[in-house]
Amino acid sequence: MGETAVISLADCLQSYHFMNPDSSAKIEQISKKLVCKRNSILVQQDKIQHSIYFLGSGLARVYYETSERQITLDFVSPGGTLISMNSYVHGTAGYENIDLLEESTVYQIDQEQLFELYESDIAIANWGRKMAELEFIKAEQRSMSKLFSTAQERYAELLKKYPQYIQRIKLGYIASYLGVSQVTLSRIRANIQSNF
């Protein structure tokens, strides 16, 4: 079941960087609030994206798809951004897919209109810089975690990050995120539970 409370777009924006109410209202004017069905794909790999999204409610998965399998890169909970950084920064096709794991409320913002606001409102431009910086840091942390943490440490990290959502994510997606089989994931979960 999805969350009943919906985070407002203003709260999503403020979670990245303070923005005055007038500037926040300008972004709200170029946004669309959508209720999307479970399994909706918002961002597709190898396609240029013209919108960014903020998740008001529900849960999303970021993944990469090869001809053989899907590799889960991350999960996004309410308040988070659903974005192709390649499209946002370079205007080129991205490598990721982003799908909704349950019915979700999202706020869609047209990038071109957002970039126009960056030119005319310094508060929005500063917010956009901060949002991009934090998204890049998240990507870097993901890479470092994969390089230097064990699968068990990464699962414990996931539990800490998404305690109220972990039961709503398919085990296959979690195993893919950790880079292990579902059998190994079962052992990891048993180990962690026995330590409590």
Disulfide bonds with the S-S distance in Angstrom:
none
